[in-house]
């Protein structure tokens, strides 16, 4: 009788917990200097970034991409469905990142290339049609502390790090199929 009660309780707990466990889709991307956590459960977002032992980003909206067009903001924080993660050795691809609405469909693919000295992150974005974007965040960074950067952010041209040894370049143009940003930590 006791075994049957324990078994029933375990089955009940598994039924409750399994959906929550399967919702957590995260991968850690790292090398000796950098560690980042990529959440790809109905979003595409780096929720943690540690560089040279210093945690510079931690949060549900840490690093993501976005487009402001037609008075609306669309971002990789709110996807139509789960993207597809593919890992092949030192290359991680997050494909089929789709957001927007019926009038504006935005599709991205993120490519992480990892080696012992750096992690290169390239974002490729395409739209179903040419658009005029008021602003394009590729990517948007939400640092834990503003002092992580020395204030050399150059509009859409890039940023200069103070402590973490990272740099990025971005393009203002939003076209049908162009590389939009490259972020390199070394």
C-alpha positions as CSV (number, residue, x, y, z in Angstrom):
1,X,0.0,0.0,0.0
2,X,2.8,2.4,0.9
3,X,4.7,1.6,-2.3
4,X,1.6,2.4,-4.3
5,X,1.1,5.7,-2.6
6,X,4.8,6.7,-3.1
7,X,4.6,5.6,-6.8
8,X,1.4,7.7,-7.2
9,X,3.0,10.7,-5.6
10,X,6.1,10.4,-7.8
11,X,4.0,10.2,-10.9
12,X,2.0,13.2,-9.8
13,X,5.2,15.2,-9.1
14,X,6.6,14.3,-12.5
15,X,3.4,15.4,-14.3
16,X,3.6,18.7,-12.5
17,X,7.4,19.3,-13.0
18,X,8.0,17.9,-16.5
19,X,6.4,20.8,-18.4
20,X,8.5,23.3,-16.4
21,X,11.7,21.3,-17.0
22,X,11.1,21.1,-20.7
23,X,10.4,24.9,-20.9
24,X,13.9,25.7,-19.8
25,X,16.0,25.8,-23.1
26,X,19.4,27.2,-22.3
27,X,22.9,26.5,-23.4
28,X,26.2,27.8,-22.0
29,X,28.7,29.1,-24.5
30,X,32.2,29.5,-23.1
31,X,35.9,29.6,-23.5
32,X,38.6,30.2,-20.9
33,X,37.8,34.0,-20.8
34,X,34.1,34.2,-21.5
35,X,30.9,32.5,-20.4
36,X,27.4,33.3,-21.6
37,X,24.1,31.7,-21.1
38,X,21.8,31.7,-24.2
39,X,18.0,31.3,-23.5
40,X,16.1,30.1,-26.5
41,X,12.7,29.2,-25.0
42,X,10.3,31.4,-27.1
43,X,13.0,34.0,-27.1
44,X,16.6,34.5,-28.2
45,X,18.5,36.3,-25.4
46,X,21.8,36.1,-23.6
47,X,20.8,36.1,-20.0
48,X,24.2,36.0,-18.5
49,X,27.7,37.2,-19.6
50,X,30.8,36.8,-17.6
51,X,34.1,38.1,-19.0
52,X,37.5,37.5,-17.3
53,X,35.6,36.5,-14.2
54,X,33.5,39.7,-14.1
55,X,29.8,39.3,-14.4
56,X,28.7,42.1,-16.7
57,X,25.2,41.0,-17.7
58,X,22.6,39.1,-15.7
59,X,18.9,39.3,-16.4
60,X,16.1,38.1,-18.5
61,X,16.7,40.9,-21.0
62,X,20.5,40.8,-21.0
63,X,21.4,40.9,-24.7
64,X,18.8,40.6,-27.4
65,X,18.0,42.1,-30.8
66,X,15.2,44.5,-31.8
67,X,13.7,46.6,-34.5
68,X,11.6,49.8,-34.1
69,X,9.5,50.2,-37.2
70,X,6.2,51.9,-37.8
71,X,6.0,53.1,-34.2
72,X,6.2,49.6,-32.8
73,X,9.1,47.7,-31.2
74,X,9.7,44.1,-32.1
75,X,12.4,42.0,-30.3
76,X,13.9,38.6,-30.0
77,X,12.5,38.5,-26.4
78,X,9.1,37.6,-27.8
79,X,9.2,35.0,-30.5
80,X,6.5,33.3,-32.5
81,X,8.0,29.9,-31.7
82,X,11.1,28.3,-30.3
83,X,14.2,28.8,-32.5
84,X,16.3,25.8,-33.6
85,X,19.7,25.3,-31.9
86,X,22.4,23.4,-33.8
87,X,25.8,22.7,-32.3
88,X,28.7,21.5,-34.4
89,X,32.0,21.4,-32.6
90,X,33.1,25.0,-31.9
91,X,30.1,26.5,-33.9
92,X,26.7,27.1,-32.4
93,X,23.8,28.3,-34.6
94,X,20.5,29.6,-33.4
95,X,18.3,29.5,-36.5
96,X,14.7,30.5,-37.2
97,X,14.5,33.4,-34.7
98,X,11.2,34.9,-35.9
99,X,9.4,37.9,-34.5
100,X,7.3,40.8,-35.7
101,X,3.6,40.7,-36.8
102,X,1.6,39.9,-39.9
103,X,2.7,43.2,-41.6
104,X,6.4,42.8,-40.7
105,X,8.1,39.4,-40.4
106,X,11.7,39.5,-39.0
107,X,13.9,36.5,-39.2
108,X,17.3,36.1,-37.7
109,X,20.0,33.6,-37.4
110,X,22.7,33.9,-34.8
111,X,26.1,32.3,-35.3
112,X,28.6,31.8,-32.4
113,X,32.1,30.8,-33.4
114,X,34.2,29.8,-30.3
115,X,37.9,29.4,-29.9
116,X,40.3,29.7,-26.9
117,X,40.8,33.5,-27.3
118,X,37.4,34.8,-28.4
119,X,33.7,34.2,-29.1
120,X,32.5,35.7,-32.4
121,X,28.8,36.4,-32.6
122,X,27.3,37.3,-35.9
123,X,23.6,38.2,-36.4
124,X,22.0,37.9,-39.8
125,X,18.6,39.4,-40.2
126,X,16.1,39.3,-43.0
127,X,12.7,40.8,-43.5
128,X,10.0,39.9,-46.0
129,X,10.2,43.3,-47.5
130,X,12.4,46.4,-47.3
131,X,11.6,48.5,-44.2
132,X,12.5,51.9,-42.7
133,X,13.6,51.2,-39.2
134,X,13.6,54.1,-36.6
135,X,16.0,52.1,-34.6
136,X,17.7,48.7,-34.9
137,X,19.2,47.0,-31.9
138,X,21.5,44.3,-33.1
139,X,22.3,43.7,-30.3
140,X,20.8,45.5,-27.4
141,X,23.0,45.3,-24.2
142,X,21.6,45.7,-20.7
143,X,24.7,45.8,-18.5
144,X,24.5,45.2,-14.8
145,X,26.6,48.4,-14.3
146,X,26.9,51.3,-16.7
147,X,30.6,51.6,-15.7
148,X,31.4,48.4,-17.6
149,X,31.8,50.7,-20.6
150,X,33.9,53.8,-20.6
151,X,31.4,55.9,-22.5
152,X,32.9,55.4,-26.0
153,X,29.6,54.1,-27.5
154,X,29.6,55.5,-31.1
155,X,25.9,55.5,-32.0
156,X,25.4,52.7,-34.4
157,X,29.2,52.3,-35.1
158,X,30.2,50.3,-32.0
159,X,31.3,50.5,-28.5
160,X,34.6,50.6,-26.6
161,X,35.0,48.4,-23.5
162,X,36.5,49.5,-20.2
163,X,37.1,46.3,-18.3
164,X,35.7,43.3,-20.1
165,X,37.8,43.1,-23.3
166,X,34.8,43.0,-25.7
167,X,33.9,45.1,-28.7
168,X,31.2,45.2,-31.2
169,X,30.3,46.8,-34.5
170,X,26.8,47.2,-35.9
171,X,25.2,48.4,-39.1
172,X,22.3,50.9,-39.2
173,X,20.9,49.5,-42.4
174,X,18.1,47.0,-42.4
175,X,17.7,45.2,-45.6
176,X,16.4,41.9,-46.9
177,X,19.5,39.8,-46.2
178,X,22.6,41.4,-44.7
179,X,24.9,40.6,-41.8
180,X,23.8,43.1,-39.1
181,X,26.2,42.8,-36.3
182,X,29.3,41.1,-35.1
183,X,30.2,41.0,-31.4
184,X,33.6,39.7,-30.4
185,X,34.9,39.0,-26.9
186,X,38.6,38.3,-26.6
